[in-house]
Amino acid sequence: MSWKDSIIRQFGKLNPKFLASIEKGMKAIPGVSQKIDAEYAEVMVELENSAKPYKNKFTRFTEIPQTGRSHAEILLEMESMRALEESHWKDGFVSGAVYHGDQKHIDFLNQVYAINSQSNPLHADVWPSATKFEAEIVAMTADMLGGAGQDVCGTVTSGGTESIMLAMKTYRDWAREKKGITRPEMIVPITAHAAFDKASQYFNIKTIHIPVDENFRADVEAARKAVTPNTIVIVGSAPSFPHGAIDPISELAELALQNNIGFHVDACLGGFVLPWAEKLGYPVTPFDFRLPGVTSMSADTHKYGYAAKGTSVVLYRGNELRHFQYYTTTEWPGGLYFSPTFAGSRPGALSAACWAAMTSVGAQGYLSATKKILETAEFIKKGIREIPELHVLGDPLFVVAFASESINVYKVLDYMSHKSGV
């Protein structure tokens, strides 16, 4: 048992920052530092073996080869890598990495990618199809998330992290120009995605973390007390990644509306599940643009939207807010430069594949897939609840987390990982 496991077993779950301070103090004790370093070294060896399974199995390149290799040789090596280590997900033992395993769907997206492999949305005059695909991806996503008939707009991004970071950058710049805020703060539940802390670091926005209740949902009263004249945005998850809990979005959105503060719903995980779950009759309360206080959302098309990896959508209530996301310069000697997202050149083929996925799956396809997901989640929750040593955390809809007061769940994870061959 590691030193961290010993502390957690004795004192229960501790705040990560408090645990870090304990670690710092323990390292000052003679002999303890070496023990902790030895534990970390052991973990790092396991991680390296896991991350580098091809060591000594394939030719290693540290410089460009003098003579180029044949296409056939390269393709054969890649196929060997896939067969050797990268096909476990097809057996259904990987959680949260692959969202659509149907080979026909994958082959279709690969065909779409090949047709559009040279497309670059930065040069819309050369590839106008990229503009069409991205505009329609945004429009379809906005419609799905309560934006029909409203002034909801947005952009296609490379993933949930970029969507979240762009939104936070947008609120920072909006608050600076519209409200004169130069020391911005954002109110974020401790269960929100790490991308919000990343945005805090990148854009110099102070994060005010608020606690969650016994069901791992954001504490509205704590959010109310955290509001200051420097608050630019409040964040809610639908659902959160750690526990699958949907924050009290309507209450948080109303709080933001009352204080003329932005409110961002992170629906990266649930954006393409919750709307269909609601249509199926599951207890999903409004979480999207139907709520007046919701001013932006993020939803990942490359998760349950079943697009190829590398696309997400960030949405805003109104062009005026989205304006603060964009970057433009007219002073560059190379001429006008304009970029809606962080990247300049982008793979238009991913946007084409995303559009193809959404239009090929269709509403009935998403409805059917969501039904299967929710039925499977119910089966998993029932099975966990039948094991005396385990309990489900909170009351999740489709992302299920469990814990135990009597056994080490991390040991369970290790065992299950080896059992599945992952």
Kinemage of the C-alpha trace (Angstrom):
@kinemage 1
@onewidth
@group {chain A} dominant
@subgroup {mainchain}
@vectorlist {calphas} color= white
{ca met a 1} P 0.000 0.000 0.000
{ca ser a 2} L 1.360 3.437 -0.930
{ca trp a 3} L 1.686 6.285 1.569
{ca lys a 4} L -1.254 8.084 -0.091
{ca asp a 5} L -3.464 4.994 0.226
{ca ser a 6} L -2.541 4.763 3.907
{ca ile a 7} L -3.540 8.381 4.564
{ca ile a 8} L -6.798 8.080 2.622
{ca arg a 9} L -7.708 4.858 4.434
{ca gln a 10} L -7.053 6.475 7.820
{ca phe a 11} L -8.595 9.904 7.242
{ca gly a 12} L -10.960 9.367 4.310
{ca lys a 13} L -11.077 11.441 1.124
{ca leu a 14} L -8.963 14.585 1.362
{ca asn a 15} L -8.746 17.744 -0.703
{ca pro a 16} L -6.013 17.249 -3.370
{ca lys a 17} L -4.322 20.531 -2.375
{ca phe a 18} L -4.253 19.420 1.271
{ca leu a 19} L -2.858 16.041 0.210
{ca ala a 20} L -0.141 17.849 -1.768
{ca ser a 21} L 0.791 19.908 1.284
{ca ile a 22} L 1.038 16.704 3.346
{ca glu a 23} L 3.327 15.223 0.709
{ca lys a 24} L 5.540 18.313 0.784
{ca gly a 25} L 5.808 18.106 4.565
{ca met a 26} L 6.539 14.384 4.569
{ca lys a 27} L 9.330 14.828 2.057
{ca ala a 28} L 11.157 16.945 4.629
{ca ile a 29} L 11.318 13.961 7.010
{ca pro a 30} L 14.610 12.019 6.714
{ca gly a 31} L 14.069 8.668 5.001
{ca val a 32} L 10.510 9.404 3.940
{ca ser a 33} L 11.535 11.361 0.849
{ca gln a 34} L 13.475 8.361 -0.475
{ca lys a 35} L 10.483 6.080 0.094
{ca ile a 36} L 8.127 8.439 -1.759
{ca asp a 37} L 10.627 8.834 -4.625
{ca ala a 38} L 10.961 5.041 -4.834
{ca glu a 39} L 7.169 4.690 -5.107
{ca tyr a 40} L 7.049 7.290 -7.878
{ca ala a 41} L 9.948 5.599 -9.706
{ca glu a 42} L 8.052 2.295 -9.650
{ca val a 43} L 4.937 3.986 -11.031
{ca met a 44} L 6.957 5.726 -13.760
{ca val a 45} L 8.435 2.404 -14.914
{ca glu a 46} L 4.916 0.983 -15.269
{ca leu a 47} L 3.753 4.093 -17.125
{ca glu a 48} L 6.718 4.020 -19.498
{ca asn a 49} L 6.196 0.344 -20.280
{ca ser a 50} L 2.527 1.079 -20.957
{ca ala a 51} L 3.230 4.143 -23.126
{ca lys a 52} L 6.140 2.571 -25.034
{ca pro a 53} L 5.184 -1.024 -25.795
{ca tyr a 54} L 7.053 -0.915 -29.126
{ca lys a 55} L 10.481 -0.545 -27.555
{ca asn a 56} L 12.975 -2.791 -29.374
{ca lys a 57} L 10.190 -4.188 -31.606
{ca phe a 58} L 10.363 -1.714 -34.470
{ca thr a 59} L 13.006 0.488 -36.109
{ca arg a 60} L 13.502 3.674 -34.090
{ca phe a 61} L 14.056 6.961 -35.934
{ca thr a 62} L 15.897 9.834 -34.257
{ca glu a 63} L 16.798 11.527 -37.553
{ca ile a 64} L 15.304 11.642 -41.020
{ca pro a 65} L 16.473 8.537 -42.942
{ca gln a 66} L 18.891 9.203 -45.793
{ca thr a 67} L 16.773 7.163 -48.168
{ca gly a 68} L 13.020 7.238 -47.917
{ca arg a 69} L 11.256 4.017 -46.988
{ca ser a 70} L 8.730 2.430 -49.288
{ca his a 71} L 5.047 3.074 -48.759
{ca ala a 72} L 4.417 -0.656 -48.441
{ca glu a 73} L 7.021 -1.033 -45.694
{ca ile a 74} L 5.593 1.873 -43.683
{ca leu a 75} L 2.016 0.673 -44.039
{ca leu a 76} L 3.000 -2.852 -42.999
{ca glu a 77} L 4.720 -1.525 -39.881
{ca met a 78} L 1.690 0.557 -38.930
{ca glu a 79} L -0.615 -2.428 -39.411
{ca ser a 80} L 1.692 -4.478 -37.194
{ca met a 81} L 1.560 -1.848 -34.449
{ca arg a 82} L -2.214 -1.769 -34.605
{ca ala a 83} L -2.509 -5.550 -34.467
{ca leu a 84} L 0.047 -5.841 -31.672
{ca glu a 85} L -1.122 -3.216 -29.190
{ca glu a 86} L -3.867 -0.963 -30.503
{ca ser a 87} L -6.912 -3.114 -31.188
{ca his a 88} L -8.085 -3.815 -27.601
{ca trp a 89} L -10.773 -1.155 -27.865
{ca lys a 90} L -12.577 -3.287 -30.442
{ca asp a 91} L -13.306 -5.827 -27.713
{ca gly a 92} L -15.285 -3.189 -25.803
{ca phe a 93} L -12.960 -2.949 -22.815
{ca val a 94} L -11.944 0.700 -23.213
{ca ser a 95} L -14.005 3.410 -21.524
{ca gly a 96} L -14.035 7.014 -22.730
{ca ala a 97} L -11.643 6.766 -25.670
{ca val a 98} L -13.652 5.365 -28.581
{ca tyr a 99} L -17.320 6.243 -28.962
{ca his a 100} L -18.329 4.448 -32.162
{ca gly a 101} L -16.856 1.059 -32.954
{ca asp a 102} L -18.843 0.105 -36.055
{ca gln a 103} L -16.344 -0.640 -38.800
{ca lys a 104} L -18.703 0.498 -41.579
{ca his a 105} L -19.039 3.908 -39.928
{ca ile a 106} L -15.259 4.147 -39.480
{ca asp a 107} L -14.623 3.151 -43.101
{ca phe a 108} L -17.155 5.754 -44.260
{ca leu a 109} L -15.466 8.540 -42.276
{ca asn a 110} L -12.086 7.436 -43.624
{ca gln a 111} L -13.434 7.786 -47.177
{ca val a 112} L -14.752 11.259 -46.382
{ca tyr a 113} L -11.384 12.233 -44.888
{ca ala a 114} L -9.517 11.007 -47.968
{ca ile a 115} L -11.707 13.099 -50.295
{ca asn a 116} L -11.050 16.224 -48.203
{ca ser a 117} L -7.484 15.488 -47.051
{ca gln a 118} L -6.029 18.718 -48.480
{ca ser a 119} L -8.819 21.017 -47.261
{ca asn a 120} L -7.865 23.914 -44.981
{ca pro a 121} L -10.589 26.200 -43.545
{ca leu a 122} L -8.015 28.998 -43.197
{ca his a 123} L -8.241 29.377 -46.963
{ca ala a 124} L -12.004 29.497 -47.408
{ca asp a 125} L -11.659 30.894 -50.927
{ca val a 126} L -9.870 27.708 -51.998
{ca trp a 127} L -12.070 25.270 -50.042
{ca pro a 128} L -15.520 26.858 -49.698
{ca ser a 129} L -16.941 23.434 -48.823
{ca ala a 130} L -15.158 23.702 -45.456
{ca thr a 131} L -17.181 26.833 -44.681
{ca lys a 132} L -20.411 25.041 -45.577
{ca phe a 133} L -19.572 22.000 -43.448
{ca glu a 134} L -18.583 24.015 -40.372
{ca ala a 135} L -21.526 26.423 -40.607
{ca glu a 136} L -23.945 23.510 -40.763
{ca ile a 137} L -22.222 21.618 -37.933
{ca val a 138} L -22.678 24.699 -35.741
{ca ala a 139} L -26.282 25.205 -36.867
{ca met a 140} L -27.269 21.570 -36.268
{ca thr a 141} L -25.605 21.514 -32.842
{ca ala a 142} L -27.224 24.815 -31.842
{ca asp a 143} L -30.632 23.536 -32.916
{ca met a 144} L -30.152 20.367 -30.865
{ca leu a 145} L -29.162 22.415 -27.795
{ca gly a 146} L -32.177 24.689 -27.625
{ca gly a 147} L -30.928 27.369 -29.993
{ca ala a 148} L -33.737 27.112 -32.549
{ca gly a 149} L -35.176 30.553 -33.285
{ca gln a 150} L -32.565 32.218 -31.107
{ca asp a 151} L -29.426 34.149 -31.995
{ca val a 152} L -27.060 31.277 -31.223
{ca cys a 153} L -23.812 31.039 -33.173
{ca gly a 154} L -20.413 29.429 -32.736
{ca thr a 155} L -17.369 27.764 -34.245
{ca val a 156} L -15.916 24.323 -34.786
{ca thr a 157} L -12.829 23.601 -32.666
{ca ser a 158} L -10.292 20.803 -32.260
{ca gly a 159} L -11.867 19.366 -29.111
{ca gly a 160} L -13.471 20.084 -25.765
{ca thr a 161} L -10.386 21.663 -24.248
{ca glu a 162} L -10.149 24.227 -27.045
{ca ser a 163} L -13.902 24.922 -26.865
{ca ile a 164} L -13.656 25.586 -23.127
{ca met a 165} L -10.513 27.682 -23.384
{ca leu a 166} L -11.909 29.784 -26.221
{ca ala a 167} L -15.042 30.495 -24.181
{ca met a 168} L -13.029 31.591 -21.139
{ca lys a 169} L -10.800 33.807 -23.288
{ca thr a 170} L -13.959 35.284 -24.810
{ca tyr a 171} L -15.433 36.159 -21.413
{ca arg a 172} L -12.149 37.705 -20.286
{ca asp a 173} L -11.999 40.009 -23.290
{ca trp a 174} L -15.742 40.774 -23.173
{ca ala a 175} L -15.565 41.745 -19.499
{ca arg a 176} L -12.490 43.894 -20.062
{ca glu a 177} L -14.151 45.916 -22.830
{ca lys a 178} L -17.744 45.999 -21.587
{ca lys a 179} L -17.257 46.164 -17.804
{ca gly a 180} L -13.689 47.392 -17.378
{ca ile a 181} L -12.640 44.270 -15.445
{ca thr a 182} L -8.869 43.892 -15.440
{ca arg a 183} L -8.576 41.223 -12.703
{ca pro a 184} L -11.094 38.653 -13.955
{ca glu a 185} L -12.443 35.767 -11.885
{ca met a 186} L -14.411 32.689 -12.871
{ca ile a 187} L -16.543 30.561 -10.547
{ca val a 188} L -15.908 26.879 -11.228
{ca pro a 189} L -17.131 23.754 -9.364
{ca ile a 190} L -14.299 21.494 -8.183
{ca thr a 191} L -15.699 18.761 -10.459
{ca ala a 192} L -15.439 20.853 -13.639
{ca his a 193} L -13.045 19.724 -16.361
{ca ala a 194} L -9.343 20.482 -15.915
{ca ala a 195} L -9.492 22.594 -19.089
{ca phe a 196} L -10.970 25.418 -16.999
{ca asp a 197} L -7.894 25.462 -14.766
{ca lys a 198} L -5.783 25.358 -17.908
{ca ala a 199} L -7.639 28.410 -19.221
{ca ser a 200} L -7.087 30.093 -15.856
{ca gln a 201} L -3.342 29.614 -16.205
{ca tyr a 202} L -3.155 30.549 -19.883
{ca phe a 203} L -5.334 33.661 -19.717
{ca asn a 204} L -4.601 34.898 -16.207
{ca ile a 205} L -8.158 34.436 -14.937
{ca lys a 206} L -8.452 33.741 -11.227
{ca thr a 207} L -10.369 30.536 -10.527
{ca ile a 208} L -12.758 30.545 -7.589
{ca his a 209} L -13.494 26.897 -6.881
{ca ile a 210} L -16.809 26.065 -5.256
{ca pro a 211} L -17.727 22.780 -3.516
{ca val a 212} L -20.312 20.207 -4.554
{ca asp a 213} L -23.112 18.610 -2.547
{ca glu a 214} L -23.538 14.990 -1.492
{ca asn a 215} L -24.620 14.114 -5.042
{ca phe a 216} L -21.544 15.846 -6.513
{ca arg a 217} L -23.575 18.722 -7.979
{ca ala a 218} L -22.316 22.319 -7.718
{ca asp a 219} L -23.335 24.170 -4.548
{ca val a 220} L -25.508 27.076 -5.733
{ca glu a 221} L -25.299 28.952 -2.439
{ca ala a 222} L -21.503 28.734 -2.535
{ca ala a 223} L -21.598 30.129 -6.071
{ca arg a 224} L -23.806 32.987 -4.892
{ca lys a 225} L -21.334 33.873 -2.126
{ca ala a 226} L -18.398 33.653 -4.552
{ca val a 227} L -19.713 36.362 -6.883
{ca thr a 228} L -17.655 39.564 -6.785
{ca pro a 229} L -17.409 42.672 -9.006
{ca asn a 230} L -14.596 40.849 -10.845
{ca thr a 231} L -16.618 37.731 -11.704
{ca ile a 232} L -16.858 37.310 -15.467
{ca val a 233} L -18.376 33.815 -15.796
{ca ile a 234} L -19.924 30.955 -13.833
{ca val a 235} L -19.440 27.372 -15.023
{ca gly a 236} L -21.686 24.318 -14.849
{ca ser a 237} L -21.196 20.771 -16.172
{ca ala a 238} L -23.773 18.633 -17.962
{ca pro a 239} L -22.515 16.207 -16.827
{ca ser a 240} L -19.167 16.359 -15.027
{ca phe a 241} L -16.448 13.933 -16.064
{ca pro a 242} L -15.515 12.577 -12.598
{ca his a 243} L -18.983 11.521 -11.409
{ca gly a 244} L -21.442 12.006 -14.266
{ca ala a 245} L -23.458 14.479 -12.192
{ca ile a 246} L -25.398 17.259 -13.906
{ca asp a 247} L -24.954 20.535 -12.026
{ca pro a 248} L -28.059 22.604 -11.120
{ca ile a 249} L -27.810 24.439 -14.423
{ca ser a 250} L -31.064 26.419 -14.200
{ca glu a 251} L -30.249 27.827 -10.743
{ca leu a 252} L -26.680 28.731 -11.716
{ca ala a 253} L -27.867 30.279 -14.989
{ca glu a 254} L -30.421 32.390 -13.125
{ca leu a 255} L -27.721 33.552 -10.700
{ca ala a 256} L -25.524 34.593 -13.631
{ca leu a 257} L -28.425 36.383 -15.319
{ca gln a 258} L -29.251 38.357 -12.171
{ca asn a 259} L -25.648 39.554 -11.920
{ca asn a 260} L -25.043 40.219 -15.647
{ca ile a 261} L -22.377 37.517 -15.651
{ca gly a 262} L -21.662 34.986 -18.381
{ca phe a 263} L -22.705 31.396 -17.808
{ca his a 264} L -20.993 28.533 -19.612
{ca val a 265} L -22.431 25.013 -19.760
{ca asp a 266} L -19.768 22.394 -20.381
{ca ala a 267} L -21.757 19.765 -22.269
{ca cys a 268} L -18.702 18.281 -23.973
{ca leu a 269} L -19.664 14.878 -22.606
{ca gly a 270} L -23.440 15.159 -22.545
{ca gly a 271} L -24.250 17.483 -25.420
{ca phe a 272} L -25.054 14.654 -27.821
{ca val a 273} L -26.760 12.457 -25.198
{ca leu a 274} L -28.941 14.628 -22.944
{ca pro a 275} L -31.201 16.102 -25.686
{ca trp a 276} L -32.049 12.593 -26.893
{ca ala a 277} L -32.378 11.261 -23.345
{ca glu a 278} L -34.975 13.955 -22.706
{ca lys a 279} L -36.883 12.909 -25.826
{ca leu a 280} L -36.815 9.313 -24.556
{ca gly a 281} L -38.506 10.429 -21.339
{ca tyr a 282} L -35.552 10.357 -18.963
{ca pro a 283} L -35.507 12.988 -16.183
{ca val a 284} L -33.376 15.647 -17.876
{ca thr a 285} L -34.110 19.198 -16.742
{ca pro a 286} L -33.340 22.103 -19.122
{ca phe a 287} L -29.607 22.663 -19.373
{ca asp a 288} L -29.171 24.526 -22.650
{ca phe a 289} L -30.092 27.749 -24.496
{ca arg a 290} L -33.732 27.381 -23.493
{ca leu a 291} L -32.524 28.945 -20.239
{ca pro a 292} L -32.062 32.739 -20.707
{ca gly a 293} L -29.025 32.775 -18.421
{ca val a 294} L -27.016 30.327 -20.537
{ca thr a 295} L -24.680 32.423 -22.674
{ca ser a 296} L -22.324 29.764 -24.038
{ca met a 297} L -21.947 26.000 -24.337
{ca ser a 298} L -19.368 23.443 -25.400
{ca ala a 299} L -20.320 20.096 -26.950
{ca asp a 300} L -17.983 17.490 -28.390
{ca thr a 301} L -18.929 16.134 -31.773
{ca his a 302} L -16.077 13.625 -31.561
{ca lys a 303} L -17.632 11.898 -28.556
{ca tyr a 304} L -21.287 10.910 -28.786
{ca gly a 305} L -21.655 12.888 -32.012
{ca tyr a 306} L -19.660 9.970 -33.501
{ca ala a 307} L -17.350 12.138 -35.594
{ca ala a 308} L -13.666 11.344 -36.023
{ca lys a 309} L -11.416 12.539 -33.215
{ca gly a 310} L -10.520 16.203 -33.415
{ca thr a 311} L -13.753 18.216 -33.488
{ca ser a 312} L -15.957 20.014 -30.985
{ca val a 313} L -18.348 22.971 -31.062
{ca val a 314} L -18.408 26.105 -28.907
{ca leu a 315} L -21.664 28.068 -29.021
{ca tyr a 316} L -22.546 31.607 -27.938
{ca arg a 317} L -25.740 33.530 -27.399
{ca gly a 318} L -25.245 36.262 -29.982
{ca asn a 319} L -22.611 37.410 -32.465
{ca glu a 320} L -21.555 40.219 -30.145
{ca leu a 321} L -20.199 37.749 -27.576
{ca arg a 322} L -18.583 35.496 -30.177
{ca his a 323} L -16.794 38.545 -31.588
{ca phe a 324} L -14.443 38.476 -28.585
{ca gln a 325} L -13.256 34.979 -29.476
{ca tyr a 326} L -11.802 36.019 -32.836
{ca tyr a 327} L -8.301 37.246 -33.564
{ca thr a 328} L -7.626 39.725 -36.359
{ca thr a 329} L -4.696 41.890 -37.346
{ca thr a 330} L -4.417 44.399 -40.171
{ca glu a 331} L -0.894 45.661 -39.418
{ca trp a 332} L 1.028 42.560 -40.498
{ca pro a 333} L 3.135 43.106 -43.675
{ca gly a 334} L 1.627 39.886 -45.027
{ca gly a 335} L -1.821 41.480 -45.133
{ca leu a 336} L -5.051 40.859 -43.236
{ca tyr a 337} L -4.838 37.861 -40.899
{ca phe a 338} L -7.971 36.451 -39.325
{ca ser a 339} L -8.408 33.366 -37.139
{ca pro a 340} L -11.616 32.338 -35.329
{ca thr a 341} L -9.907 29.716 -33.132
{ca phe a 342} L -6.421 29.172 -31.711
{ca ala a 343} L -5.149 27.384 -34.798
{ca gly a 344} L -4.375 29.032 -38.099
{ca ser a 345} L -4.332 26.208 -40.616
{ca arg a 346} L -6.719 23.434 -39.639
{ca pro a 347} L -7.593 20.009 -41.087
{ca gly a 348} L -10.747 20.654 -43.074
{ca ala a 349} L -11.072 16.910 -43.558
{ca leu a 350} L -12.022 16.549 -39.885
{ca ser a 351} L -14.819 19.072 -40.292
{ca ala a 352} L -15.998 17.237 -43.409
{ca ala a 353} L -15.981 13.940 -41.509
{ca cys a 354} L -17.886 15.556 -38.636
{ca trp a 355} L -20.553 16.889 -40.994
{ca ala a 356} L -20.762 13.479 -42.680
{ca ala a 357} L -21.150 11.730 -39.303
{ca met a 358} L -23.935 14.017 -38.113
{ca thr a 359} L -25.886 13.887 -41.345
{ca ser a 360} L -25.468 10.118 -41.760
{ca val a 361} L -26.386 9.154 -38.172
{ca gly a 362} L -29.394 11.481 -38.125
{ca ala a 363} L -31.847 12.162 -35.312
{ca gln a 364} L -33.203 8.613 -35.263
{ca gly a 365} L -29.683 7.234 -35.115
{ca tyr a 366} L -28.764 9.424 -32.142
{ca leu a 367} L -32.034 8.538 -30.432
{ca ser a 368} L -31.403 4.821 -30.902
{ca ala a 369} L -27.784 5.042 -29.734
{ca thr a 370} L -28.759 7.043 -26.649
{ca lys a 371} L -31.419 4.471 -25.742
{ca lys a 372} L -28.779 1.725 -25.800
{ca ile a 373} L -26.329 3.836 -23.788
{ca leu a 374} L -28.851 4.599 -21.056
{ca glu a 375} L -30.071 1.015 -20.844
{ca thr a 376} L -26.474 -0.175 -20.531
{ca ala a 377} L -25.797 2.427 -17.822
{ca glu a 378} L -28.821 1.192 -15.862
{ca phe a 379} L -27.514 -2.365 -16.137
{ca ile a 380} L -24.081 -1.280 -14.853
{ca lys a 381} L -25.538 0.721 -11.944
{ca lys a 382} L -27.753 -2.197 -10.939
{ca gly a 383} L -24.788 -4.561 -11.001
{ca ile a 384} L -22.649 -2.250 -8.857
{ca arg a 385} L -25.435 -1.791 -6.307
{ca glu a 386} L -25.722 -5.553 -5.950
{ca ile a 387} L -22.106 -5.758 -4.759
{ca pro a 388} L -22.128 -5.024 -0.987
{ca glu a 389} L -18.628 -3.516 -0.951
{ca leu a 390} L -19.375 -0.965 -3.688
{ca his a 391} L -21.686 2.013 -4.088
{ca val a 392} L -22.493 4.319 -7.002
{ca leu a 393} L -21.443 7.925 -6.472
{ca gly a 394} L -24.393 10.307 -6.678
{ca asp a 395} L -27.263 9.656 -9.070
{ca pro a 396} L -25.662 9.651 -12.540
{ca leu a 397} L -27.543 9.180 -15.782
{ca phe a 398} L -24.954 7.545 -18.044
{ca val a 399} L -21.433 8.244 -16.716
{ca val a 400} L -21.056 5.925 -13.733
{ca ala a 401} L -18.496 6.285 -10.934
{ca phe a 402} L -18.326 3.985 -7.927
{ca ala a 403} L -16.434 3.858 -4.641
{ca ser a 404} L -15.944 1.693 -1.590
{ca glu a 405} L -15.424 2.188 2.119
{ca ser a 406} L -13.851 -1.234 2.619
{ca ile a 407} L -11.708 -2.007 -0.444
{ca asn a 408} L -9.182 -0.103 -2.556
{ca val a 409} L -11.012 0.746 -5.806
{ca tyr a 410} L -7.696 1.512 -7.496
{ca lys a 411} L -6.741 -2.134 -6.980
{ca val a 412} L -10.055 -3.052 -8.599
{ca leu a 413} L -9.090 -0.847 -11.549
{ca asp a 414} L -5.714 -2.562 -11.864
{ca tyr a 415} L -7.304 -5.988 -11.732
{ca met a 416} L -9.986 -5.162 -14.278
{ca ser a 417} L -7.412 -3.588 -16.603
{ca his a 418} L -5.313 -6.756 -16.619
{ca lys a 419} L -8.413 -8.926 -16.938
{ca ser a 420} L -9.515 -7.079 -20.075
{ca gly a 421} L -6.068 -7.217 -21.615
{ca val a 422} L -5.808 -3.413 -21.763
